[in-house]
Amino acid sequence: MSEKLKKLTGKNPRDFEPVAYSLINEPDTMLFQELVFQDDFLFDFIKQNVSRRLEKVCNQSNYINLLEFLKYYSPSYEEFIVSNLAKYADEDLTDKMLEIFETGSDDEKTYCAKFFSYIQDPLSLDLLRANSYSENHSLSANCASTLSVMGDKVSYELALKKLNSEDDFEILEAVKFLVSYGNKDAVAPIIKAMSNSPFADNIAVEIPYLIQMSELFNTDFETGLYVLNNIINGLGEVSSLSQIFDFQLYEVLESLLDNEKAAVVILNAYDKFNTLTENDEYLYDEQKDTKQEVLDIKNLLSNIDTKNLKVLSEKELKEDSKFVYTAIELTENKDLVRSLLKSSNQTLILKSLEILKNLGVMTEQDKQIALKNITNENIKNIINAI
């Protein structure tokens, strides 16, 4: 860390005030670039302090210098930069932002997308729509949220249509757009898409950013359980462990401990958090507070009656249950697993056979029963190879 940056992020006004002044007025793009590159290593309160210090320096005569910082995107300084540009914006600046939005880098476009949530110029609509499915998440999220602010129904309706796509990746992109757009009316169609998607875990971890889990449970308890179960499945795999705070996972699980309807989900969480804490690869790079929260959740679940929960979970060992794939992973009841070999769901038949093999009880008769109900050649070949 350079001496300038140490002063800018420090506590002494005699140090940080002159550095903040020169950063804005020169403008010192090298220092701002260094500041952005330190994002992951600075505490949030320090970054907030820096934003306030820089904002105090901005005025009518120097705000245009902020354009020099657009090359280096940071969510920590986005609000400070964009709000000050919007505060002093005129027609010339708006035209300049449209030009940058059209020809600039992804970092520049991300700031521009946010800018047009303040200055709602209709000329920005096409650019917002065009970038709303960018592979750059910050850019696509800003575009979607600004389109929502501008009340653009065209992009919203298009995303809803994409949920019915045959392309699973396109569905996932549509989910991310709808979550950033922020209309809770999209929750039901998103969950419907999740129920038919091989990326159910990826979709589930997006949903709490559109609707809080507590609200989802109050609206439809079983659906809340279904989303929660997929979130648990994805922890440490498709979502970072730090997101357990966003999901309010401790509080949600605590509220479900005595609810028999949640048995399979609680048992799944118990199994997941044992895995997360028994393997260093999951926790090695996590922050202290995340590690502690993971351990707290493990402790919360440590006293559950696993024997009783397994019995209750077996109620989900039926083809039409949303939780059948979780329940089958948790059971040791070979008879109930065998009953699923006569299912009309060919993927479930294959899974049942694999579970029987894992339990060490699969027979040749089991394979023949399974094959009677299989028409998919790929699945048939897998079964023959088991």
N, C-alpha and C positions, 0 to 999 in steps of 0.2 A: 504494500500500500504506500503510495507516494506521500510526501510530507503535506502537500496541499490537501489531499483527501483526508488525511488524519485530522487536519485542522477543521475541514468542512464538517466532519462527522463528530467532532469533539464537543466539549461542554463549554469552552471559554468563548464568550462573544467577541473578545478581542482577536481571537484566532479565526472563528468561522465567518464573521461578518465581512471582512475584506475579501475572503476567498469567494463567498457567495456573490459579492458585488462584481468581482472580476469575471467569475464564471458566466454571468448573464451579460455583462456589458462588453466583454471582448469580442465575441463569446468564446469561452474556453471549451471547445468541443472535445479535446483530448481528456480533460478532467471529467467531463460528463460521461464520456465513453468508459473511463475507468470506474466511475461511480456505478454505471449500469452493470459492468462486468463483476462488480462486487455484490450484486443483488443477493445471491444465495448465502453470503457470509456476514451480512449485516442484519441486526435485529430489526423487526418491524418498527419499533418506536424510534430507532435511529433514522431510518428512511423517512419516517413521518416528520421528524425534526428537520431533516435536510429539505424536504419539500416546502415546509413552512418558511424556512430561511430564504430559499430561492424565490418563493412567491412574494416575499416582502420587498425584494429588489425590483420585481417586474413593474413596469409602468408604461405609459403611452409612448414614450420615446425609445424604449428598448425591447418591447415585447416581440418585435419582428425577428429578433435574434434567436428566439425559440425555434424557428424553422430549422436552424442548424443542428438541433438536437434530434430531429425526427428520424435521423438515420440509425438511432440507437434506441430500440424499443424496450421499455420496462413498464410493467403494470404498476410499479411503485411510484413512478413519476408521471404517469399518463394523465392523471386528473389535474395535476399542477400545470402541465404544459398545455393541455387542450382547453382547460377552463380559462386560462389567461389569453390564449389566442382568440377564443370565442368572445371574451370580455371586450377586446379592442377590435374585433373583426369589422371590416368594411367590405365593399364589393370587390376591391382589388385582392384582398387577402383570401376571400372566398374563391375567387377565380384561381388564385395560386394553389389553394388546397385541392381544388378539382384537378388541376394539372398534375400535381404530385400524386394524387390518388390514381390517376390514369397511367402515369409513367414511372412512378417511384418503386422502391424496394418494398418487400413485405412489411418491414418495420415502419417505413413511412406510411404505407397504406393503412396500417393498423391504427396509427394516430389519426389519420384522416377520417377513417370510419367513425371513430369516437367524436371527432370534431363535428361531423354532420348530425350528431344527436343533439348538439347545441344549436347549430345553424342549419336548419332543416331545408336545405336547398333542393328542390325537385330534380335539379340536374345531377344530383348525386345518386339518384335511385338506381340507375342502370349499373353504375359502378359498385354500389352496395350489393345488388343482386348477383353481379358477376363474380364477386369475391366471397360470397357467403358460404361457399363450399370449398374454400381454400384448404390446402393441407396444413397451412399455418393456423393452428387452433385459435390463437389470439386474434388474428385477422378475421377469421370466419365468425367467431363469437361476437366481435364488435360490430360486424356487418349485420348479423341477425338481430342483435339487441337494438341497433339504430333503426333498422327497418321496422321493428316493433314500435319504437318511439314515434316514427313517422306514420304509423298506422297502415303500413303496406300489406294489404290482404293477398296480393298476387303471390308474393313469395311464401306466405304462410300456407295458402291453399296448395301450392306446388309441393311444399314439404309434406303435407298430409298425404298427397297422392303418392309421393315417393315411398311412404310406409308400406304401400302395397306392391312395391317393386319385386321382381324375381331376383334382383341382385342384392345379396345380403349386405354388401359394403355400402350400397346406396341407401339402404334402410338405416344403417347406423349413422351415416352422414345426415340423413333427414332428422333422426332423433336428436343429434347434437344441435342442429339448427333450431329445432322446436324448443329445446331446453333453453337455449340462449335467447330465443324470441320471447319466451316467458309467459305464454298464454296457457293457463292451467286446463283449458278445454282440450288441450292436446294430450293430457295424461292418459285418458282411456284408450285412444287409438295407439299410443306408444306402447302401452301394456299389452294390447292385442298383438301388436307386431312382435313384441318380446316373446310372447308365448309360442310363436311359430319360428323363432330365429335360432340358428346355431350360435349366435352371439348374444344370447340372453344375458350373460353376466356383464358384457360390455354395455348393454342397454340399461340394465338395472342400476349400475353405478351412476348413470346420468340422471335418473329420475329424482333423487332427493334435491337436486339443484333446481328443480321445477316446482316440486311440492314437498313440504316437510313430511318425514315419515309418520309423525304423530297425526298429521292431518289426513294422510293416506289411510292409516289404520281406522280413524274415525269415520271415514267415508265408506270403506269396504275392507273389513278386517282380513278376510281371506286373501284378497288382492295384496294388501299390505304385507302379509306373511310371504306371499309368493315373490314379491319384489325383494324383501329382506333376505330370503333364502338365496336368491341369485346374487345379491350383494355379497353375502358371506362366501359363496362359492368363488367369487372373483377376487376376494381380498388377497393381496400379495401377488396376484397374477395379472389381472387386468386393471386393478386400482392400487394405488400406493397405500401403505398402512396409515399414513398421516391423514387420509380421508376419513378415518373412523370418527374424527371430530366433526367433520361436515355431516356425516350420517347420524350423529348423536347415538352411536351404536351402544354405548354402555347403558344409556337411559332407556333406549328401546328394548334391549334384551332384559334389563331389570324389570321392566313393566310386564314382560311376558312369562316370567319364571313360573308363576303359579297357574298359568292358563294351559289346560290340557290340549287345546286346539293347536297350540304352538309347539307341541312335543317334538316333532321331527325337525323343526327349525332350531330349537334350543339344542337338540342333540347334535345337529350339524355344526352349530357354532362351537359347541364343546370340543368336537373333533378338530375343527379348523384352528382354534386357538391353541390347542395342544400342539398341533403341527407347527404353527407359527413360532412357538416358544421353544420347541425342541430342536429347531434347525437354525443355526446362526445366520444362514444366508438371508433370511427374511428380515432380521432386526439389525444386522451389522451396520448398515449405513443410515439408520433412522435416528432422528433427534431424540433427546432424553425424554421429552414429554410424550412422544409417540410410543417409545418403548414402555414407559410407565403405564400408559393407557392400555396397551396390549396386555400387560401383566395384570392390571386391575380387572380387565374383562375376563381373563383366564381365572383369576381368583373368584370373581363373581359366579362363574359357572362351575367352580370346583366342587361345590357341595350338592349338585343336582343328583337326583336319583336316576342314574343311567339305566338301571334295570327296568324300572317302571316306564321311563321314557321310551325305551326300545319297544316295549309292549304296546304303548300308545301309538308309536310311529308305524307299527305294522298295519294300522288301519289305512295307511296311505298306499299299501301294496296292492293297488288296483289300477287298471289301465287308465281310467278317467281321472285319476288324481293328478293335480299339478305338482305334487311332491313325490311322485312314484320313483323318479330317478335318484332322488336323495335317499328316500326310505330304503331302496334296494341296496344302496351302498352301505347302509348302517345295520342291516339285519343279518342274523345268522339262522333265520328260520327257512330251512331248505324247502319245506313243503309249500310255503307261500310263494317262494321264488319260482318253484316248479309250476305253480298254477298259472304263472305269467307266460309260460312257454306256449300257451294256447291263445295268446293275445292276438288281436288284429293289427297291432303296431309292430312292424317288423324290426324296428330299431330296438324296441323294448324286449323283444324276443332274444335278440342277440345279446343285449345287456344281461338278461336273466341267465343265459347260458354261461356268460363270462363269470358272473357271480358264483354260479354253481361250481365252476372250475376253480375259482379262487378259494371256495370253501372246501375244496377237495372231495366233492360228492357228485360231480358230473358223471353221468353214465352214457353209454352208447344209445340207450333208449331215449334219454333226454335230447340228444342230438337229432334223432329221427323224428321225435314229436315236434321239435322246433322246425325242422326242414319241411314238414308237411304244410306249414303256414307261411313259408317264405317263397316269394316270387321274384324278389330282387336278386339278380345274379351276383352282384358284388357281396351282398350279405351272405348269400348261399355259399360262395367260395370261402368267406371268412369262417363260417361255421364248419365247413368240411376240413379246414386247416387246423381247427382248434383240437 
